[in-house]
Amino acid sequence: MNAIRWWRARPRQLRGAAWGALGVVNARWPRRFSRALHVPSFFWSWFLTEGAFPFLLLHVKRSLQGRRARRGTPAEALVTDVLDAVTVAGFASFIVEGRRTDDEFAAVLTPWIGEAEVAARPRSLRIGQWLPFMMGGRNRVRTTRNIVFTPEGAARRMRLDIYESVRPWEPGGDRRPAIVQIHGGAWVIGDKREQGIPLLNHLAHNGWVGFNVNYALSPRARAPQALIDCKAAIAWIREHADEYGIDPDMICVTGGSAGGHLAAMVALTGNDPALQPGFEEADTTVAAAVPFYGVYDLVDDEHLMIRGFRRALEGVMFAARYADDPMPFEAYSPYYRVHPDAPPMMMVHGARDALVPVESARRFVARLHEVSDHAVLYAELQGAQHAFEVFPSPRTVRTVEYTERFLDGVRRGVIK
């Protein structure tokens, strides 16, 4: 209590500078294994890392205003200046890291499609990194919402949103590639309106048709119902390919976090009748997959995830204990479903991910390299936090551009 009173007695400028410096320190070294601080540390790191530019401007403004109304001792003023300098330097370093995304993706893609193709990538609305409301690409993309895609008689009516260019497709014209976006949210929360929007808008503007899908959430729905719903979306898209001018041989899938897990599972379990009840004969294969910061191993026998991860899954997703029957956990893990005919895949993961540690992505990529006969690409983004591309930041606008280059390489048969 005395410490709290002492802290409150410090000048407001000093307290603000201290909170700013603490924020950038946490953003650079988030608390990954602390039960009490793990989630708050992630959210604080997430906001400050991807929102570094506006937060930098706000901090500089606050610092300059504080100088004009400074109170306290000379020592307190010195400490305030030092902490402000630490904060500004931290935000500046986050901005620099975000701009290095160009080099990181170029190193991954150039061996496959060449330097010229990487440089010739279509540009996204880069003004969106500074003015987020512009990221939607209004007047470039049209959206059709809440189309039911689950089979007739299904227990739940799941819906998807369609993103396509404002230029209408003419029947008889060239067929368009399709991308299926699967949202994250730890399999228990989330919605199609919340994630993947920058990527869908960018791809739609460049001739793709985007499908942002919902799926049944746990604990109301148990595994593998979420995967079944995602595969039902693939089947529905193929069934309606003529209506939307889609090339049925060029349907790809992406998603982040839990959506990254489901995207990887969709890619690795195409046409598995056990996961297609009621539509066993439907073609649910995909041409490529781009999982973002996905969860690839629900068994987690190397204990890479946060403490209590498997126990939480036992109660929420499986209603069963791993010790009693490990098979459902393995069968629902992309790591254990890798096979030689896996489609081309590009995994994207942040090196500073506090929720799904980057080591788990590296392990899955190594497994794919060992087994798959097709392209395996891996972009590890220094400084990126979990769910980084939800924000229309400098890193996000570059990521969607390079994701388009990978998918275009698959479409042209250069990456296979």
C-alpha positions as a LaTeX table, in Angstrom:
\begin{tabular}{lrrr}
\hline
Residue & $x$ (\AA) & $y$ (\AA) & $z$ (\AA) \\
\hline
Met1 & 0.00 & 0.00 & 0.00 \\
Asn2 & 2.86 & 2.37 & 0.80 \\
Ala3 & 4.40 & 1.63 & $-2.60$ \\
Ile4 & 1.11 & 2.49 & $-4.33$ \\
Arg5 & 0.87 & 5.79 & $-2.45$ \\
Trp6 & 4.49 & 6.57 & $-3.31$ \\
Trp7 & 3.83 & 5.81 & $-6.98$ \\
Arg8 & 0.73 & 7.98 & $-7.11$ \\
Ala9 & 2.71 & 10.84 & $-5.59$ \\
Arg10 & 5.17 & 10.87 & $-8.51$ \\
Pro11 & 4.64 & 13.45 & $-11.28$ \\
Arg12 & 2.17 & 12.40 & $-13.95$ \\
Gln13 & 4.83 & 12.80 & $-16.64$ \\
Leu14 & 7.12 & 10.32 & $-14.87$ \\
Arg15 & 4.35 & 7.78 & $-14.44$ \\
Gly16 & 3.39 & 8.05 & $-18.12$ \\
Ala17 & 7.00 & 7.64 & $-19.22$ \\
Ala18 & 7.39 & 4.58 & $-16.98$ \\
Trp19 & 4.28 & 2.92 & $-18.40$ \\
Gly20 & 5.49 & 3.61 & $-21.94$ \\
Ala21 & 8.92 & 2.07 & $-21.29$ \\
Leu22 & 7.37 & $-0.92$ & $-19.53$ \\
Gly23 & 5.07 & $-1.42$ & $-22.51$ \\
Val24 & 7.87 & $-1.59$ & $-25.08$ \\
Val25 & 9.92 & $-3.90$ & $-22.83$ \\
Asn26 & 6.95 & $-6.24$ & $-22.54$ \\
Ala27 & 6.32 & $-6.03$ & $-26.29$ \\
Arg28 & 9.88 & $-7.12$ & $-26.99$ \\
Trp29 & 9.97 & $-9.83$ & $-24.30$ \\
Pro30 & 6.35 & $-10.91$ & $-23.64$ \\
Arg31 & 5.69 & $-13.23$ & $-20.71$ \\
Arg32 & 5.07 & $-16.61$ & $-22.35$ \\
Phe33 & 4.99 & $-18.94$ & $-19.35$ \\
Ser34 & 3.44 & $-16.90$ & $-16.56$ \\
Arg35 & $-0.07$ & $-18.08$ & $-15.62$ \\
Ala36 & $-1.16$ & $-14.71$ & $-14.29$ \\
Leu37 & 0.51 & $-12.44$ & $-16.83$ \\
His38 & 0.53 & $-14.51$ & $-20.01$ \\
Val39 & $-2.69$ & $-13.27$ & $-21.61$ \\
Pro40 & $-2.39$ & $-9.60$ & $-20.49$ \\
Ser41 & 1.23 & $-9.59$ & $-21.63$ \\
Phe42 & 0.21 & $-10.90$ & $-25.06$ \\
Phe43 & $-2.52$ & $-8.31$ & $-25.62$ \\
Trp44 & $-0.29$ & $-5.45$ & $-24.50$ \\
Ser45 & 2.53 & $-6.67$ & $-26.74$ \\
Trp46 & 0.13 & $-7.24$ & $-29.65$ \\
Phe47 & $-1.30$ & $-3.73$ & $-29.62$ \\
Leu48 & 2.01 & $-1.93$ & $-29.17$ \\
Thr49 & 3.95 & $-4.00$ & $-31.73$ \\
Glu50 & 1.54 & $-3.74$ & $-34.66$ \\
Gly51 & 0.30 & $-0.28$ & $-33.68$ \\
Ala52 & 3.82 & 1.05 & $-33.16$ \\
Phe53 & 3.48 & 4.08 & $-35.45$ \\
Pro54 & 0.32 & 5.63 & $-33.95$ \\
Phe55 & 1.51 & 4.78 & $-30.44$ \\
Leu56 & 4.83 & 6.46 & $-31.20$ \\
Leu57 & 3.03 & 9.63 & $-32.29$ \\
Leu58 & 0.83 & 9.59 & $-29.19$ \\
His59 & 3.80 & 9.09 & $-26.91$ \\
Val60 & 5.81 & 11.90 & $-28.51$ \\
Lys61 & 2.81 & 14.21 & $-28.21$ \\
Arg62 & 2.34 & 13.31 & $-24.54$ \\
Ser63 & 6.05 & 13.76 & $-23.86$ \\
Leu64 & 6.17 & 17.22 & $-25.47$ \\
Gln65 & 3.07 & 18.34 & $-23.60$ \\
Gly66 & 4.55 & 17.03 & $-20.37$ \\
Arg67 & 7.71 & 19.05 & $-20.86$ \\
Arg68 & 5.72 & 22.28 & $-20.91$ \\
Ala69 & 3.99 & 21.42 & $-17.65$ \\
Arg70 & 6.80 & 19.53 & $-15.95$ \\
Arg71 & 6.79 & 19.11 & $-12.20$ \\
Gly72 & 8.96 & 17.25 & $-9.71$ \\
Thr73 & 12.65 & 17.19 & $-8.87$ \\
Pro74 & 15.51 & 17.42 & $-11.39$ \\
Ala75 & 16.21 & 13.72 & $-10.77$ \\
Glu76 & 12.61 & 12.82 & $-11.62$ \\
Ala77 & 12.84 & 14.95 & $-14.77$ \\
Leu78 & 16.00 & 13.10 & $-15.82$ \\
Val79 & 14.42 & 9.70 & $-15.24$ \\
Thr80 & 11.37 & 10.83 & $-17.26$ \\
Asp81 & 13.58 & 11.83 & $-20.19$ \\
Val82 & 15.45 & 8.52 & $-20.11$ \\
Leu83 & 12.25 & 6.49 & $-20.02$ \\
Asp84 & 10.77 & 8.55 & $-22.85$ \\
Ala85 & 13.89 & 7.88 & $-24.93$ \\
Val86 & 13.60 & 4.15 & $-24.25$ \\
Thr87 & 9.95 & 4.20 & $-25.32$ \\
Val88 & 10.59 & 6.13 & $-28.54$ \\
Ala89 & 13.53 & 3.88 & $-29.44$ \\
Gly90 & 11.39 & 0.80 & $-28.78$ \\
Phe91 & 8.54 & 1.95 & $-31.01$ \\
Ala92 & 10.99 & 2.94 & $-33.74$ \\
Ser93 & 12.57 & $-0.53$ & $-33.61$ \\
Phe94 & 9.14 & $-2.17$ & $-34.01$ \\
Ile95 & 8.49 & $-0.05$ & $-37.11$ \\
Val96 & 11.87 & $-1.02$ & $-38.59$ \\
Glu97 & 11.17 & $-4.71$ & $-37.90$ \\
Gly98 & 7.82 & $-4.42$ & $-39.67$ \\
Arg99 & 9.43 & $-2.97$ & $-42.75$ \\
Arg100 & 11.94 & $-5.84$ & $-42.88$ \\
Thr101 & 9.06 & $-8.10$ & $-43.87$ \\
Asp102 & 10.08 & $-7.40$ & $-47.49$ \\
Asp103 & 13.46 & $-9.06$ & $-47.00$ \\
Glu104 & 12.05 & $-11.97$ & $-45.02$ \\
Phe105 & 9.44 & $-12.93$ & $-47.61$ \\
Ala106 & 11.75 & $-12.26$ & $-50.54$ \\
Ala107 & 14.26 & $-14.74$ & $-49.11$ \\
Val108 & 11.51 & $-17.37$ & $-48.94$ \\
Leu109 & 9.91 & $-16.77$ & $-52.35$ \\
Thr110 & 12.81 & $-15.82$ & $-54.62$ \\
Pro111 & 14.18 & $-19.39$ & $-54.96$ \\
Trp112 & 10.77 & $-20.45$ & $-56.31$ \\
Ile113 & 9.46 & $-17.60$ & $-58.44$ \\
Gly114 & 12.51 & $-15.44$ & $-59.05$ \\
Glu115 & 13.46 & $-11.95$ & $-57.98$ \\
Ala116 & 11.61 & $-10.25$ & $-60.83$ \\
Glu117 & 8.28 & $-11.90$ & $-59.95$ \\
Val118 & 8.69 & $-10.98$ & $-56.29$ \\
Ala119 & 9.40 & $-7.37$ & $-57.19$ \\
Ala120 & 6.46 & $-7.26$ & $-59.63$ \\
Arg121 & 3.90 & $-8.19$ & $-56.96$ \\
Pro122 & 0.63 & $-6.21$ & $-57.05$ \\
Arg123 & 0.61 & $-3.57$ & $-54.35$ \\
Ser124 & $-2.04$ & $-3.53$ & $-51.67$ \\
Leu125 & $-3.61$ & $-0.34$ & $-50.34$ \\
Arg126 & $-0.53$ & 0.75 & $-48.43$ \\
Ile127 & $-2.26$ & 3.87 & $-47.17$ \\
Gly128 & $-4.18$ & 1.41 & $-44.99$ \\
Gln129 & $-1.11$ & 0.91 & $-42.80$ \\
Trp130 & $-1.45$ & 4.52 & $-41.65$ \\
Leu131 & $-5.20$ & 4.98 & $-42.10$ \\
Pro132 & $-6.77$ & 1.62 & $-41.12$ \\
Phe133 & $-10.24$ & 2.49 & $-42.39$ \\
Met134 & $-8.78$ & 2.58 & $-45.92$ \\
Met135 & $-7.58$ & $-1.04$ & $-45.71$ \\
Gly136 & $-11.00$ & $-2.33$ & $-46.72$ \\
Gly137 & $-10.47$ & $-1.30$ & $-50.32$ \\
Arg138 & $-13.84$ & 0.30 & $-50.77$ \\
Asn139 & $-14.85$ & 0.76 & $-54.41$ \\
Arg140 & $-12.50$ & $-2.12$ & $-55.36$ \\
Val141 & $-14.19$ & $-5.13$ & $-53.75$ \\
Arg142 & $-17.80$ & $-6.14$ & $-53.23$ \\
Thr143 & $-18.97$ & $-8.45$ & $-50.45$ \\
Thr144 & $-21.94$ & $-10.80$ & $-50.30$ \\
Arg145 & $-22.67$ & $-11.88$ & $-46.74$ \\
Asn146 & $-24.22$ & $-14.76$ & $-44.83$ \\
Ile147 & $-24.68$ & $-17.44$ & $-47.47$ \\
Val148 & $-25.54$ & $-20.82$ & $-45.94$ \\
Phe149 & $-23.14$ & $-23.54$ & $-47.11$ \\
Thr150 & $-23.80$ & $-26.53$ & $-44.86$ \\
Pro151 & $-25.57$ & $-29.51$ & $-46.45$ \\
Glu152 & $-29.35$ & $-29.85$ & $-46.33$ \\
Gly153 & $-30.41$ & $-31.36$ & $-43.03$ \\
Ala154 & $-27.21$ & $-30.41$ & $-41.18$ \\
Ala155 & $-27.60$ & $-29.82$ & $-37.44$ \\
Arg156 & $-26.29$ & $-26.23$ & $-37.77$ \\
Arg157 & $-26.64$ & $-23.70$ & $-40.56$ \\
Met158 & $-23.13$ & $-22.30$ & $-41.10$ \\
Arg159 & $-22.59$ & $-19.23$ & $-43.26$ \\
Leu160 & $-19.86$ & $-17.64$ & $-45.35$ \\
Asp161 & $-19.10$ & $-14.23$ & $-46.86$ \\
Ile162 & $-17.91$ & $-13.83$ & $-50.46$ \\
Tyr163 & $-15.32$ & $-11.25$ & $-51.54$ \\
Glu164 & $-14.85$ & $-10.52$ & $-55.23$ \\
Ser165 & $-13.83$ & $-7.70$ & $-57.53$ \\
Val166 & $-16.39$ & $-5.04$ & $-58.35$ \\
Arg167 & $-15.73$ & $-5.97$ & $-61.97$ \\
Pro168 & $-18.38$ & $-8.64$ & $-62.61$ \\
Trp169 & $-17.36$ & $-12.03$ & $-63.92$ \\
Glu170 & $-18.75$ & $-12.70$ & $-67.38$ \\
Pro171 & $-20.03$ & $-16.25$ & $-68.02$ \\
Gly172 & $-17.67$ & $-17.89$ & $-70.46$ \\
Gly173 & $-14.72$ & $-15.82$ & $-69.24$ \\
Asp174 & $-11.58$ & $-17.12$ & $-67.58$ \\
Arg175 & $-12.24$ & $-19.06$ & $-64.41$ \\
Arg176 & $-11.06$ & $-17.40$ & $-61.20$ \\
Pro177 & $-9.00$ & $-18.92$ & $-58.37$ \\
Ala178 & $-10.61$ & $-19.11$ & $-54.93$ \\
Ile179 & $-9.28$ & $-18.65$ & $-51.40$ \\
Val180 & $-11.02$ & $-19.93$ & $-48.26$ \\
Gln181 & $-10.29$ & $-17.98$ & $-45.07$ \\
Ile182 & $-10.83$ & $-19.69$ & $-41.68$ \\
His183 & $-10.91$ & $-17.45$ & $-38.61$ \\
Gly184 & $-9.13$ & $-18.14$ & $-35.33$ \\
Gly185 & $-10.20$ & $-17.73$ & $-31.74$ \\
Ala186 & $-8.96$ & $-20.85$ & $-29.89$ \\
Trp187 & $-11.81$ & $-22.85$ & $-31.48$ \\
Val188 & $-14.25$ & $-21.27$ & $-28.99$ \\
Ile189 & $-14.74$ & $-17.68$ & $-30.18$ \\
Gly190 & $-14.38$ & $-15.68$ & $-33.39$ \\
Asp191 & $-16.34$ & $-14.85$ & $-36.50$ \\
Lys192 & $-15.81$ & $-14.52$ & $-40.24$ \\
Arg193 & $-16.15$ & $-10.74$ & $-40.01$ \\
Glu194 & $-13.08$ & $-10.33$ & $-37.80$ \\
Gln195 & $-10.03$ & $-11.86$ & $-39.50$ \\
Gly196 & $-8.39$ & $-12.21$ & $-42.88$ \\
Ile197 & $-10.04$ & $-9.09$ & $-44.28$ \\
Pro198 & $-6.88$ & $-7.35$ & $-45.62$ \\
Leu199 & $-5.81$ & $-10.53$ & $-47.42$ \\
Leu200 & $-9.27$ & $-11.23$ & $-48.87$ \\
Asn201 & $-9.60$ & $-7.67$ & $-50.15$ \\
His202 & $-6.17$ & $-7.75$ & $-51.75$ \\
Leu203 & $-6.74$ & $-11.09$ & $-53.45$ \\
Ala204 & $-10.25$ & $-10.15$ & $-54.61$ \\
His205 & $-8.88$ & $-6.98$ & $-56.21$ \\
Asn206 & $-6.39$ & $-9.19$ & $-58.07$ \\
Gly207 & $-8.92$ & $-11.58$ & $-59.55$ \\
Trp208 & $-9.50$ & $-14.08$ & $-56.75$ \\
Val209 & $-12.81$ & $-14.97$ & $-55.14$ \\
Gly210 & $-12.55$ & $-15.02$ & $-51.35$ \\
Phe211 & $-14.73$ & $-17.04$ & $-48.99$ \\
Asn212 & $-14.64$ & $-16.18$ & $-45.29$ \\
Val213 & $-16.28$ & $-19.06$ & $-43.45$ \\
Asn214 & $-17.76$ & $-19.70$ & $-40.03$ \\
Tyr215 & $-17.67$ & $-23.06$ & $-38.28$ \\
Ala216 & $-19.23$ & $-24.61$ & $-35.19$ \\
Leu217 & $-17.43$ & $-23.47$ & $-32.04$ \\
Ser218 & $-16.48$ & $-25.47$ & $-28.97$ \\
Pro219 & $-17.46$ & $-26.49$ & $-26.36$ \\
Arg220 & $-20.93$ & $-26.69$ & $-27.89$ \\
Ala221 & $-19.43$ & $-28.58$ & $-30.83$ \\
Arg222 & $-16.75$ & $-31.18$ & $-30.27$ \\
Ala223 & $-13.88$ & $-32.10$ & $-32.55$ \\
Pro224 & $-13.84$ & $-32.71$ & $-35.46$ \\
Gln225 & $-17.03$ & $-30.73$ & $-36.18$ \\
Ala226 & $-15.17$ & $-27.48$ & $-36.93$ \\
Leu227 & $-13.07$ & $-29.30$ & $-39.55$ \\
Ile228 & $-16.16$ & $-30.95$ & $-41.02$ \\
Asp229 & $-17.74$ & $-27.51$ & $-41.45$ \\
Cys230 & $-14.65$ & $-26.15$ & $-43.20$ \\
Lys231 & $-14.60$ & $-29.13$ & $-45.57$ \\
Ala232 & $-18.31$ & $-28.61$ & $-46.22$ \\
Ala233 & $-17.43$ & $-25.06$ & $-47.33$ \\
Ile234 & $-14.89$ & $-26.47$ & $-49.81$ \\
Ala235 & $-17.51$ & $-28.87$ & $-51.17$ \\
Trp236 & $-20.08$ & $-26.05$ & $-51.47$ \\
Ile237 & $-17.64$ & $-23.83$ & $-53.38$ \\
Arg238 & $-16.92$ & $-26.60$ & $-55.90$ \\
Glu239 & $-20.63$ & $-27.29$ & $-56.26$ \\
His240 & $-21.21$ & $-23.61$ & $-57.11$ \\
Ala241 & $-18.05$ & $-23.09$ & $-59.16$ \\
Asp242 & $-19.99$ & $-22.40$ & $-62.36$ \\
Glu243 & $-22.16$ & $-19.80$ & $-60.64$ \\
Tyr244 & $-19.18$ & $-17.78$ & $-59.38$ \\
Gly245 & $-16.78$ & $-18.45$ & $-62.26$ \\
Ile246 & $-14.35$ & $-20.39$ & $-60.07$ \\
Asp247 & $-11.67$ & $-22.79$ & $-61.24$ \\
Pro248 & $-12.47$ & $-25.92$ & $-59.18$ \\
Asp249 & $-8.85$ & $-27.02$ & $-59.47$ \\
Met250 & $-7.59$ & $-23.81$ & $-57.89$ \\
Ile251 & $-9.22$ & $-23.59$ & $-54.48$ \\
Cys252 & $-6.76$ & $-22.69$ & $-51.71$ \\
Val253 & $-7.14$ & $-22.29$ & $-47.96$ \\
Thr254 & $-5.72$ & $-19.99$ & $-45.30$ \\
Gly255 & $-6.39$ & $-19.06$ & $-41.69$ \\
Gly256 & $-4.77$ & $-17.90$ & $-38.49$ \\
Ser257 & $-4.18$ & $-19.55$ & $-35.09$ \\
Ala258 & $-7.05$ & $-22.05$ & $-34.63$ \\
Gly259 & $-7.89$ & $-21.15$ & $-38.23$ \\
Gly260 & $-4.31$ & $-22.00$ & $-39.16$ \\
His261 & $-4.77$ & $-25.38$ & $-37.50$ \\
Leu262 & $-7.99$ & $-25.96$ & $-39.44$ \\
Ala263 & $-6.45$ & $-24.74$ & $-42.71$ \\
Ala264 & $-3.59$ & $-27.19$ & $-42.31$ \\
Met265 & $-6.04$ & $-29.99$ & $-41.47$ \\
Val266 & $-8.15$ & $-29.18$ & $-44.53$ \\
Ala267 & $-5.01$ & $-29.34$ & $-46.68$ \\
Leu268 & $-3.85$ & $-32.65$ & $-45.19$ \\
Thr269 & $-7.18$ & $-34.53$ & $-45.06$ \\
Gly270 & $-8.68$ & $-33.93$ & $-48.50$ \\
Asn271 & $-11.42$ & $-36.41$ & $-49.42$ \\
Asp272 & $-11.21$ & $-38.25$ & $-46.10$ \\
Pro273 & $-14.72$ & $-39.79$ & $-45.88$ \\
Ala274 & $-14.53$ & $-40.05$ & $-42.09$ \\
Leu275 & $-14.41$ & $-36.24$ & $-41.95$ \\
Gln276 & $-17.17$ & $-35.70$ & $-44.53$ \\
Pro277 & $-20.35$ & $-37.19$ & $-43.05$ \\
Gly278 & $-23.21$ & $-36.75$ & $-45.46$ \\
Phe279 & $-20.95$ & $-35.57$ & $-48.30$ \\
Glu280 & $-18.43$ & $-38.41$ & $-48.43$ \\
Glu281 & $-18.14$ & $-38.30$ & $-52.24$ \\
Ala282 & $-17.46$ & $-34.56$ & $-52.45$ \\
Asp283 & $-14.02$ & $-33.36$ & $-53.56$ \\
Thr284 & $-12.55$ & $-31.41$ & $-50.63$ \\
Thr285 & $-8.93$ & $-31.24$ & $-51.80$ \\
Val286 & $-7.18$ & $-27.88$ & $-52.03$ \\
Ala287 & $-4.42$ & $-26.65$ & $-54.35$ \\
Ala288 & $-2.41$ & $-24.91$ & $-51.61$ \\
Ala289 & $-2.54$ & $-23.76$ & $-48.00$ \\
Val290 & $-1.17$ & $-20.73$ & $-46.14$ \\
Pro291 & $-1.56$ & $-21.25$ & $-42.38$ \\
Phe292 & $-0.74$ & $-18.22$ & $-40.24$ \\
Tyr293 & 0.68 & $-18.82$ & $-36.73$ \\
Gly294 & $-1.18$ & $-22.14$ & $-36.63$ \\
Val295 & $-1.47$ & $-24.72$ & $-33.87$ \\
Tyr296 & $-0.04$ & $-27.85$ & $-35.46$ \\
Asp297 & 0.24 & $-30.34$ & $-32.59$ \\
Leu298 & $-2.57$ & $-30.83$ & $-30.07$ \\
Val299 & $-0.61$ & $-33.59$ & $-28.33$ \\
Asp300 & 2.20 & $-31.17$ & $-27.41$ \\
Asp301 & 4.41 & $-33.91$ & $-26.01$ \\
Glu302 & 7.39 & $-31.53$ & $-26.15$ \\
His303 & 5.51 & $-29.00$ & $-23.98$ \\
Leu304 & 6.01 & $-26.07$ & $-26.34$ \\
Met305 & 2.58 & $-24.58$ & $-25.68$ \\
Ile306 & 1.48 & $-22.74$ & $-22.56$ \\
Arg307 & 0.94 & $-24.74$ & $-19.39$ \\
Gly308 & $-2.43$ & $-26.42$ & $-19.25$ \\
Phe309 & $-2.89$ & $-26.43$ & $-23.03$ \\
Arg310 & $-3.73$ & $-30.12$ & $-23.42$ \\
Arg311 & $-5.88$ & $-30.14$ & $-20.31$ \\
Ala312 & $-7.92$ & $-27.26$ & $-21.68$ \\
Leu313 & $-8.44$ & $-29.15$ & $-24.94$ \\
Glu314 & $-9.62$ & $-32.22$ & $-23.02$ \\
Gly315 & $-12.50$ & $-30.31$ & $-21.53$ \\
Val316 & $-13.34$ & $-27.93$ & $-24.36$ \\
Met317 & $-12.82$ & $-29.82$ & $-27.63$ \\
Phe318 & $-12.71$ & $-33.53$ & $-26.92$ \\
Ala319 & $-14.62$ & $-34.22$ & $-23.69$ \\
Ala320 & $-12.04$ & $-36.94$ & $-23.14$ \\
Arg321 & $-8.66$ & $-37.36$ & $-21.47$ \\
Tyr322 & $-5.52$ & $-37.81$ & $-23.52$ \\
Ala323 & $-4.26$ & $-40.40$ & $-21.05$ \\
Asp324 & $-7.33$ & $-42.55$ & $-21.74$ \\
Asp325 & $-7.19$ & $-42.31$ & $-25.53$ \\
Pro326 & $-4.52$ & $-40.30$ & $-27.38$ \\
Met327 & $-5.85$ & $-41.14$ & $-30.84$ \\
Pro328 & $-8.37$ & $-38.27$ & $-31.18$ \\
Phe329 & $-5.67$ & $-35.74$ & $-30.29$ \\
Glu330 & $-3.24$ & $-37.17$ & $-32.84$ \\
Ala331 & $-5.89$ & $-37.52$ & $-35.54$ \\
Tyr332 & $-6.80$ & $-33.83$ & $-35.10$ \\
Ser333 & $-3.18$ & $-32.63$ & $-35.23$ \\
Pro334 & $-1.65$ & $-31.57$ & $-38.58$ \\
Tyr335 & 1.74 & $-32.77$ & $-37.34$ \\
Tyr336 & 0.49 & $-36.35$ & $-37.31$ \\
Arg337 & $-1.42$ & $-36.06$ & $-40.61$ \\
Val338 & 1.51 & $-35.12$ & $-42.85$ \\
His339 & 1.83 & $-37.31$ & $-45.95$ \\
Pro340 & 3.82 & $-37.26$ & $-49.22$ \\
Asp341 & 0.96 & $-35.86$ & $-51.30$ \\
Ala342 & 0.39 & $-32.82$ & $-49.09$ \\
Pro343 & $-0.33$ & $-29.77$ & $-51.28$ \\
Pro344 & 2.12 & $-26.85$ & $-51.50$ \\
Met345 & 2.10 & $-25.00$ & $-48.19$ \\
Met346 & 3.55 & $-21.75$ & $-46.88$ \\
Met347 & 3.56 & $-21.35$ & $-43.12$ \\
Val348 & 3.81 & $-17.82$ & $-41.70$ \\
His349 & 4.72 & $-17.31$ & $-38.06$ \\
Gly350 & 5.92 & $-14.47$ & $-35.86$ \\
Ala351 & 9.19 & $-15.01$ & $-34.02$ \\
Arg352 & 7.77 & $-13.16$ & $-30.99$ \\
Asp353 & 4.50 & $-15.12$ & $-30.84$ \\
Ala354 & 3.45 & $-15.38$ & $-27.18$ \\
Leu355 & 0.43 & $-17.67$ & $-27.66$ \\
Val356 & 1.70 & $-20.25$ & $-30.16$ \\
Pro357 & 5.48 & $-20.36$ & $-29.77$ \\
Val358 & 7.48 & $-20.25$ & $-32.97$ \\
Glu359 & 9.25 & $-23.48$ & $-32.03$ \\
Ser360 & 6.05 & $-25.40$ & $-32.73$ \\
Ala361 & 5.87 & $-23.99$ & $-36.26$ \\
Arg362 & 9.51 & $-24.87$ & $-36.91$ \\
Arg363 & 8.83 & $-28.45$ & $-35.79$ \\
Phe364 & 5.84 & $-28.79$ & $-38.13$ \\
Val365 & 7.77 & $-27.31$ & $-41.06$ \\
Ala366 & 10.63 & $-29.75$ & $-40.43$ \\
Arg367 & 8.14 & $-32.61$ & $-40.49$ \\
Leu368 & 6.67 & $-31.41$ & $-43.79$ \\
His369 & 10.14 & $-31.13$ & $-45.31$ \\
Glu370 & 10.83 & $-34.74$ & $-44.32$ \\
Val371 & 7.63 & $-36.23$ & $-45.73$ \\
Ser372 & 5.97 & $-34.02$ & $-48.34$ \\
Asp373 & 6.80 & $-34.33$ & $-52.04$ \\
His374 & 5.54 & $-30.82$ & $-52.71$ \\
Ala375 & 6.66 & $-27.29$ & $-51.93$ \\
Val376 & 7.14 & $-26.35$ & $-48.27$ \\
Leu377 & 7.84 & $-22.68$ & $-47.60$ \\
Tyr378 & 8.25 & $-21.03$ & $-44.22$ \\
Ala379 & 8.30 & $-17.30$ & $-43.47$ \\
Glu380 & 9.39 & $-16.49$ & $-39.93$ \\
Leu381 & 8.81 & $-12.79$ & $-39.27$ \\
Gln382 & 11.10 & $-11.20$ & $-36.73$ \\
Gly383 & 9.26 & $-9.05$ & $-34.21$ \\
Ala384 & 5.80 & $-10.28$ & $-35.21$ \\
Gln385 & 3.33 & $-11.20$ & $-32.48$ \\
His386 & 0.45 & $-13.68$ & $-32.66$ \\
Ala387 & $-2.46$ & $-12.48$ & $-34.83$ \\
Phe388 & $-0.22$ & $-9.74$ & $-36.22$ \\
Glu389 & $-2.05$ & $-9.38$ & $-39.54$ \\
Val390 & $-5.38$ & $-8.53$ & $-37.88$ \\
Phe391 & $-4.04$ & $-4.98$ & $-37.67$ \\
Pro392 & $-3.55$ & $-3.09$ & $-40.98$ \\
Ser393 & 0.09 & $-2.38$ & $-40.11$ \\
Pro394 & 3.17 & $-2.03$ & $-42.37$ \\
Arg395 & 3.87 & $-5.70$ & $-41.75$ \\
Thr396 & 0.32 & $-6.68$ & $-42.68$ \\
Val397 & 0.17 & $-4.84$ & $-46.01$ \\
Arg398 & 3.43 & $-6.48$ & $-47.05$ \\
Thr399 & 2.37 & $-9.91$ & $-45.86$ \\
Val400 & $-0.77$ & $-9.91$ & $-48.00$ \\
Glu401 & 1.29 & $-8.91$ & $-51.04$ \\
Tyr402 & 3.72 & $-11.81$ & $-50.62$ \\
Thr403 & 0.95 & $-14.26$ & $-49.83$ \\
Glu404 & $-0.55$ & $-13.37$ & $-53.22$ \\
Arg405 & 2.83 & $-14.08$ & $-54.84$ \\
Phe406 & 2.96 & $-17.55$ & $-53.31$ \\
Leu407 & $-0.60$ & $-18.37$ & $-54.35$ \\
Asp408 & $-0.03$ & $-16.96$ & $-57.83$ \\
Gly409 & 3.06 & $-19.14$ & $-58.13$ \\
Val410 & 0.96 & $-22.19$ & $-57.29$ \\
Arg411 & $-1.71$ & $-21.10$ & $-59.81$ \\
Arg412 & 0.89 & $-20.78$ & $-62.57$ \\
Gly413 & 2.49 & $-24.11$ & $-61.69$ \\
Val414 & 5.81 & $-22.57$ & $-60.70$ \\
Ile415 & 5.39 & $-23.63$ & $-57.07$ \\
Lys416 & 4.22 & $-27.22$ & $-56.85$ \\
\hline
\end{tabular}
